[in-house]
């Protein structure tokens, strides 16, 4: 059995040595294809992130106008908030940044701007949890979901 394996290996090495140029060209071609594929994937991902950021920035500016037109006063843009929690007997700090801290009369709200069709739904688990976390972290009277897809402000309360 070893003799057969040795003979097969010897034949394979002879084939590679007589066709080394073709093997090298095939390897370089595959390397070039893979490199071009990676560049395309990265650029597509980069374009997607860039579009998302531009849409988000535009939605936030439009949301500010919508909030003010609805009687809210913008106190702070991109407010910093947070809370502490103990995990496995270790204190852990959680830092958050909201979109707007606003007031309406004596009430303070954290406004979260959503520009996507699905992300603006309170039925979405991630959005619902985010709003609840903001209510706790910013110590406000309520949270507002600013749905820029529908161009409306949705007050959200958690009666507890």
Backbone as CSV, one residue per row, in Angstrom:
resi,resn,N_x,N_y,N_z,CA_x,CA_y,CA_z,C_x,C_y,C_z
1,UNK,0.820,-1.190,0.000,0.000,0.000,0.000,0.866,1.256,0.000
2,UNK,1.942,1.194,0.791,2.837,2.363,0.831,3.477,2.609,-0.533
3,UNK,3.776,1.534,-1.232,4.412,1.682,-2.547,3.468,2.372,-3.526
4,UNK,2.188,2.062,-3.447,1.190,2.677,-4.331,1.069,4.162,-4.001
5,UNK,1.017,4.493,-2.707,0.910,5.890,-2.290,2.149,6.665,-2.698
6,UNK,3.324,6.050,-2.549,4.582,6.715,-2.922,4.625,6.947,-4.426
7,UNK,4.172,5.963,-5.194,4.165,6.089,-6.653,3.192,7.184,-7.090
8,UNK,2.026,7.240,-6.435,1.039,8.272,-6.777,1.571,9.660,-6.439
9,UNK,2.232,9.774,-5.298,2.809,11.059,-4.911,3.903,11.472,-5.879
10,UNK,4.730,10.517,-6.290,5.804,10.808,-7.246,5.220,11.265,-8.586
11,UNK,4.157,10.614,-9.037,3.524,10.991,-10.303,2.921,12.394,-10.206
12,UNK,2.316,12.677,-9.067,1.720,13.998,-8.866,2.793,15.084,-8.873
13,UNK,3.912,14.850,-8.198,5.009,15.818,-8.179,5.599,16.022,-9.575
14,UNK,5.711,14.930,-10.351,6.208,15.066,-11.728,5.251,15.919,-12.550
15,UNK,3.933,15.684,-12.366,2.945,16.469,-13.124,3.041,17.945,-12.755
16,UNK,3.132,18.243,-11.435,3.253,19.642,-11.002,4.528,20.281,-11.544
17,UNK,5.626,19.554,-11.552,6.880,20.146,-12.029,6.841,20.414,-13.522
18,UNK,6.157,19.568,-14.293,6.081,19.811,-15.738,5.026,20.860,-16.083
19,UNK,4.084,21.098,-15.168,3.026,22.082,-15.419,3.076,23.235,-14.409
20,UNK,4.225,23.527,-13.876,4.371,24.528,-12.813,3.853,25.901,-13.234
21,UNK,4.100,26.268,-14.490,3.641,27.587,-14.941,2.122,27.680,-14.898
22,UNK,1.452,26.601,-15.350,-0.009,26.600,-15.361,-0.581,26.584,-13.947
23,UNK,0.063,25.830,-13.078,-0.382,25.777,-11.686,-0.234,27.154,-11.040
24,UNK,0.904,27.803,-11.293,1.142,29.142,-10.728,0.132,30.142,-11.286
25,UNK,-0.141,30.075,-12.583,-1.127,30.983,-13.184,-2.522,30.748,-12.620
26,UNK,-2.895,29.496,-12.453,-4.213,29.187,-11.883,-4.307,29.715,-10.454
27,UNK,-3.243,29.533,-9.688,-3.228,30.026,-8.313,-3.342,31.549,-8.286
28,UNK,-2.575,32.235,-9.128,-2.640,33.700,-9.182,-4.013,34.184,-9.632
29,UNK,-4.621,33.469,-10.590,-5.952,33.837,-11.045,-6.968,33.715,-9.907
30,UNK,-6.926,32.606,-9.166,-7.836,32.427,-8.033,-7.595,33.487,-6.957
31,UNK,-6.340,33.835,-6.726,-6.017,34.874,-5.755,-6.582,36.224,-6.199
32,UNK,-6.466,36.535,-7.481,-7.008,37.780,-8.018,-8.529,37.805,-7.903
33,UNK,-9.188,36.728,-8.247,-10.650,36.655,-8.149,-11.096,36.850,-6.709
34,UNK,-10.426,36.180,-5.774,-10.794,36.307,-4.364,-10.555,37.740,-3.874
35,UNK,-9.464,38.351,-4.272,-9.177,39.733,-3.859,-10.238,40.692,-4.389
36,UNK,-10.596,40.546,-5.653,-11.637,41.397,-6.234,-12.980,41.178,-5.540
37,UNK,-13.276,39.933,-5.210,-14.507,39.624,-4.486,-14.538,40.313,-3.124
38,UNK,-13.432,40.264,-2.401,-13.372,40.907,-1.087,-13.499,42.430,-1.192
39,UNK,-12.857,43.015,-2.191,-12.973,44.468,-2.393,-14.414,44.838,-2.688
40,UNK,-15.070,44.078,-3.533,-16.470,44.362,-3.872,-17.362,44.227,-2.647
41,UNK,-17.173,43.151,-1.871,-17.998,42.959,-0.673,-17.787,44.087,0.322
42,UNK,-16.551,44.463,0.535,-16.273,45.545,1.484,-16.846,46.868,0.995
43,UNK,-16.716,47.129,-0.268,-17.242,48.399,-0.769,-18.762,48.407,-0.726
44,UNK,-19.394,47.281,-0.997,-20.853,47.199,-0.915,-21.298,47.420,0.517
45,UNK,-20.609,46.785,1.448,-20.926,46.979,2.865,-20.686,48.426,3.266
46,UNK,-19.601,49.005,2.791,-19.310,50.397,3.093,-20.369,51.334,2.535
47,UNK,-20.820,51.046,1.324,-21.874,51.873,0.734,-23.171,51.740,1.520
48,UNK,-23.464,50.521,1.971,-24.677,50.290,2.734,-24.636,51.060,4.060
49,UNK,-23.503,51.017,4.759,-23.355,51.743,6.021,-23.440,53.241,5.776
50,UNK,-22.808,53.708,4.720,-22.842,55.135,4.396,-24.272,55.593,4.107
51,UNK,-25.029,54.805,3.333,-26.427,55.148,3.053,-27.244,55.183,4.332
52,UNK,-27.002,54.222,5.211,-27.732,54.150,6.473,-27.437,55.389,7.325
53,UNK,-26.174,55.781,7.406,-25.809,56.962,8.196,-26.410,58.245,7.614
54,UNK,-26.352,58.371,6.294,-26.922,59.564,5.665,-28.423,59.640,5.887
55,UNK,-29.095,58.495,5.730,-30.542,58.473,5.951,-30.864,58.808,7.397
56,UNK,-30.071,58.257,8.329,-30.281,58.523,9.750,-30.057,59.983,10.096
57,UNK,-29.000,60.573,9.551,-28.712,61.984,9.828,-29.812,62.876,9.257
58,UNK,-30.264,62.582,8.062,-31.351,63.355,7.461,-32.638,63.201,8.242
59,UNK,-32.907,61.974,8.695,-34.121,61.723,9.481,-34.062,62.466,10.806
60,UNK,-32.893,62.528,11.432,-32.776,63.240,12.708,-33.014,64.738,12.529
61,UNK,-32.507,65.311,11.436,-32.754,66.737,11.193,-34.235,66.990,10.948
62,UNK,-34.870,66.140,10.175,-36.307,66.284,9.905,-37.111,66.058,11.188
63,UNK,-36.648,65.148,12.030,-37.334,64.883,13.296,-37.286,66.104,14.203
64,UNK,-36.164,66.810,14.207,-36.058,68.024,15.029,-37.114,69.040,14.591
65,UNK,-37.280,69.200,13.298,-38.300,70.134,12.788,-39.705,69.663,13.176
66,UNK,-39.950,68.352,13.067,-41.253,67.793,13.419,-41.536,67.976,14.913
67,UNK,-40.559,67.727,15.754,-40.735,67.895,17.193,-41.070,69.351,17.532
68,UNK,-40.290,70.274,16.985,-40.517,71.687,17.272,-41.866,72.158,16.733
69,UNK,-42.247,71.695,15.555,-43.543,72.072,14.976,-44.697,71.510,15.808
70,UNK,-44.436,70.445,16.557,-45.472,69.830,17.396,-45.475,70.393,18.810
71,UNK,-44.658,71.422,19.054,-44.663,72.081,20.355,-43.596,71.630,21.336
72,UNK,-42.782,70.671,20.954,-41.712,70.224,21.837,-40.529,71.184,21.736
73,UNK,-39.846,71.382,22.858,-38.629,72.207,22.864,-37.437,71.280,23.017
74,UNK,-36.498,71.390,22.098,-35.311,70.535,22.149,-34.352,71.110,23.186
75,UNK,-34.074,70.305,24.209,-33.170,70.707,25.283,-31.745,70.289,24.937
76,UNK,-31.611,69.079,24.359,-30.274,68.563,24.050,-30.357,67.579,22.890
77,UNK,-29.362,67.668,22.015,-29.222,66.709,20.919,-28.181,65.679,21.335
78,UNK,-28.433,64.425,21.027,-27.541,63.333,21.380,-27.196,63.325,22.880
79,UNK,-28.208,63.377,23.756,-27.931,63.395,25.197,-27.300,62.086,25.667
80,UNK,-26.411,62.219,26.628,-25.754,61.054,27.214,-26.515,60.629,28.460
81,UNK,-26.743,59.374,28.622,-27.410,58.843,29.806,-26.803,57.511,30.169
82,UNK,-27.327,56.920,31.200,-26.811,55.613,31.559,-27.322,55.159,32.901
83,UNK,-26.829,54.031,33.305,-27.190,53.453,34.593,-26.120,52.452,34.980
84,UNK,-26.212,52.000,36.211,-25.287,50.989,36.697,-26.076,49.742,37.072
85,UNK,-25.437,48.602,36.898,-26.058,47.361,37.319,-24.971,46.439,37.854
86,UNK,-25.384,45.554,38.693,-24.439,44.611,39.267,-24.601,43.286,38.552
87,UNK,-23.501,42.799,38.015,-23.498,41.524,37.300,-22.453,40.638,37.961
88,UNK,-22.909,39.531,38.499,-22.011,38.597,39.174,-21.179,39.318,40.242
89,UNK,-21.839,40.144,40.994,-21.275,40.924,42.099,-20.223,41.940,41.637
90,UNK,-20.283,42.324,40.379,-19.400,43.372,39.854,-20.259,44.497,39.308
91,UNK,-19.895,45.718,39.659,-20.636,46.886,39.181,-20.280,47.142,37.717
92,UNK,-21.300,47.246,36.900,-21.115,47.482,35.473,-21.848,48.755,35.092
93,UNK,-21.150,49.654,34.392,-21.766,50.902,33.940,-22.219,50.744,32.497
94,UNK,-23.429,51.175,32.251,-23.991,51.142,30.903,-24.178,52.587,30.459
95,UNK,-23.606,52.949,29.334,-23.720,54.306,28.798,-24.562,54.271,27.533
96,UNK,-25.439,55.238,27.423,-26.335,55.321,26.270,-26.324,56.727,25.699
97,UNK,-26.708,56.821,24.437,-26.886,58.129,23.801,-28.216,58.088,23.065
98,UNK,-29.075,59.034,23.425,-30.367,59.132,22.758,-30.279,60.099,21.587
99,UNK,-31.390,60.322,20.942,-31.404,61.269,19.823,-31.695,62.692,20.301
100,UNK,-32.771,62.860,21.098,-33.125,64.199,21.586,-33.700,64.113,22.990
101,UNK,-33.343,65.072,23.810,-34.008,65.290,25.086,-34.890,66.503,24.859
102,UNK,-36.208,66.349,25.060,-37.150,67.421,24.749,-38.083,67.652,25.939
103,UNK,-38.716,68.812,25.918,-39.736,69.105,26.924,-41.005,69.543,26.219
104,UNK,-42.113,69.305,26.896,-43.416,69.803,26.472,-44.084,70.233,27.767
105,UNK,-44.142,71.537,27.965,-44.606,72.059,29.246,-43.596,71.690,30.320
106,UNK,-44.050,71.052,31.381,-43.167,70.648,32.478,-42.636,69.224,32.303
107,UNK,-43.073,68.520,31.272,-42.702,67.120,31.069,-41.421,67.009,30.231
108,UNK,-40.544,66.078,30.646,-39.293,65.809,29.914,-39.416,64.451,29.220
109,UNK,-38.964,64.404,27.966,-39.047,63.173,27.185,-37.716,62.897,26.497
110,UNK,-37.458,61.633,26.302,-36.342,61.234,25.451,-36.975,60.836,24.128
111,UNK,-36.570,61.469,23.052,-37.119,61.174,21.723,-36.132,60.309,20.954
112,UNK,-36.609,59.187,20.468,-35.801,58.273,19.665,-36.328,58.311,18.238
113,UNK,-35.449,58.644,17.302,-35.825,58.789,15.898,-35.586,57.472,15.173
114,UNK,-36.589,57.025,14.450,-36.477,55.817,13.632,-36.904,56.165,12.214
115,UNK,-36.086,55.758,11.233,-36.412,56.094,9.850,-36.793,54.877,9.020
116,UNK,-36.565,53.688,9.532,-36.916,52.480,8.785,-38.355,52.077,9.025
117,UNK,-38.899,51.362,8.084,-40.293,50.921,8.186,-40.486,49.988,9.374
118,UNK,-39.602,49.023,9.544,-39.743,48.045,10.624,-39.245,48.581,11.955
119,UNK,-38.156,49.352,11.950,-37.582,49.819,13.212,-38.488,50.813,13.929
120,UNK,-39.413,51.437,13.204,-40.302,52.428,13.818,-41.535,51.804,14.456
121,UNK,-41.622,50.490,14.436,-42.787,49.823,15.021,-42.499,49.445,16.471
122,UNK,-43.379,49.825,17.364,-43.226,49.474,18.771,-43.459,47.972,18.965
123,UNK,-44.053,47.341,17.989,-44.239,45.893,18.084,-42.910,45.153,17.935
124,UNK,-41.897,45.853,17.430,-40.579,45.243,17.298,-39.896,45.140,18.654
125,UNK,-39.421,43.975,18.969,-38.815,43.717,20.274,-37.635,44.640,20.563
126,UNK,-36.735,44.839,19.612,-35.547,45.661,19.848,-35.930,47.116,20.128
127,UNK,-36.866,47.651,19.373,-37.298,49.037,19.575,-37.987,49.190,20.926
128,UNK,-38.845,48.259,21.257,-39.557,48.311,22.538,-38.575,48.270,23.710
129,UNK,-37.616,47.396,23.639,-36.614,47.292,24.710,-35.753,48.544,24.790
130,UNK,-35.419,49.106,23.649,-34.626,50.329,23.624,-35.369,51.474,24.303
131,UNK,-36.647,51.618,24.004,-37.441,52.684,24.611,-37.558,52.500,26.121
132,UNK,-37.753,51.276,26.560,-37.845,50.999,27.994,-36.512,51.308,28.682
133,UNK,-35.422,50.947,28.055,-34.098,51.230,28.614,-33.856,52.739,28.688
134,UNK,-34.275,53.469,27.674,-34.117,54.926,27.686,-34.925,55.559,28.809
135,UNK,-36.134,55.061,29.032,-36.969,55.592,30.103,-36.243,55.464,31.442
136,UNK,-35.623,54.352,31.649,-34.906,54.092,32.887,-33.595,54.884,32.959
137,UNK,-32.837,54.901,31.888,-31.499,55.497,31.891,-31.506,57.023,31.941
138,UNK,-32.507,57.647,31.365,-32.516,59.105,31.287,-33.398,59.756,32.346
139,UNK,-34.102,58.953,33.118,-34.970,59.473,34.174,-35.880,60.590,33.659
140,UNK,-36.619,60.263,32.626,-37.531,61.213,32.002,-38.969,60.814,32.324
141,UNK,-39.899,61.700,31.984,-41.313,61.427,32.230,-41.901,60.464,31.209
142,UNK,-41.260,60.348,30.076,-41.745,59.452,29.038,-40.771,59.397,27.882
143,UNK,-41.078,58.533,26.949,-40.263,58.425,25.740,-41.154,58.660,24.524
144,UNK,-40.530,59.164,23.490,-41.236,59.425,22.237,-40.558,58.637,21.131
145,UNK,-41.326,57.942,20.360,-40.816,57.288,19.172,-41.155,58.209,18.005
146,UNK,-40.141,58.768,17.398,-40.357,59.677,16.269,-40.216,58.839,15.001
147,UNK,-41.350,58.485,14.439,-41.425,57.629,13.264,-41.330,58.508,12.020
148,UNK,-40.136,58.573,11.445,-39.949,59.445,10.284,-40.451,58.802,9.000
149,UNK,-40.702,57.512,9.026,-41.301,56.886,7.849,-42.732,57.392,7.681
150,UNK,-43.456,57.495,8.805,-44.834,57.991,8.781,-44.912,59.469,9.163
151,UNK,-43.760,60.066,9.508,-43.685,61.471,9.935,-44.663,61.767,11.069
152,UNK,-44.539,61.006,12.141,-45.390,61.232,13.301,-44.624,60.937,14.590
153,UNK,-45.113,61.530,15.659,-44.517,61.339,16.974,-45.446,60.440,17.772
154,UNK,-44.893,59.360,18.280,-45.683,58.374,19.018,-45.235,58.388,20.478
155,UNK,-46.053,58.958,21.380,-45.707,58.884,22.807,-45.864,57.440,23.289
156,UNK,-44.877,56.970,24.033,-44.909,55.597,24.549,-44.789,55.664,26.058
157,UNK,-45.730,55.035,26.742,-45.664,55.008,28.201,-45.698,53.569,28.674
158,UNK,-45.114,53.362,29.838,-45.086,52.055,30.470,-45.745,52.235,31.834
159,UNK,-47.022,51.905,31.958,-47.744,52.160,33.209,-47.348,51.190,34.322
160,UNK,-46.299,51.564,35.054,-45.896,50.784,36.229,-45.529,51.709,37.336
